[in-house]
Amino acid sequence: MPRLFQLLIFPSLMAISLVGCSSQTPPEAASTDGELPAAATPDSDDTSSAPANQDENASAIVIDVRSQDEWDSGHVEQAHHIPHAEITERISEVTQDKDAQIVLYCAAGGRAGRAKTALEELGFTNVENAGGYDDVKERFE
């Protein structure tokens, strides 16, 4: 490799490859008191990955979208059973409130994701794919 290339290009490539690869907290996000910045705290407006609090869990409409056999083998006590393929036809049995908090679960999250999309296409605005049964039973029991 020509020496001029090494001196001019290589440092630039190194800088590009290092952007965003640091495991250290950026200085602007660091806090002197050890707390997370407001945007990263669980109380912030971004609740997509933050667990719901107990009051929200109590008012949530929980729907198990697994098969009848899976439901029969165990389910969250407060859950309603509507298999994912029937969710659009049967959601009115549980609620007609398009803003109601609806928590869906299946075995691992795939069917709950499909049910979530179907409900959102019907106009439901507060639908959560909570993942699998093992994830949800800790949260609601």
RANORQUI-V996546 format. One record per helix or strand of 2 or more residues. SS is the DSSP state (helix for helix, strand for strand). FROM is the first residue (numbers start at 1). TO is the last residue. If there is no record, write none. Layout:
BEGIN
ss->SS from->FROM to->TO
ss->SS from->FROM to->TO
END
This chain:
BEGIN
ss->helix from->3 to->18
ss->helix from->27 to->29
ss->helix from->38 to->40
ss->helix from->54 to->59
ss->strand from->61 to->64
ss->helix from->68 to->72
ss->strand from->80 to->81
ss->helix from->84 to->93
ss->strand from->102 to->106
ss->helix from->110 to->121
ss->strand from->127 to->132
ss->helix from->133 to->140
END
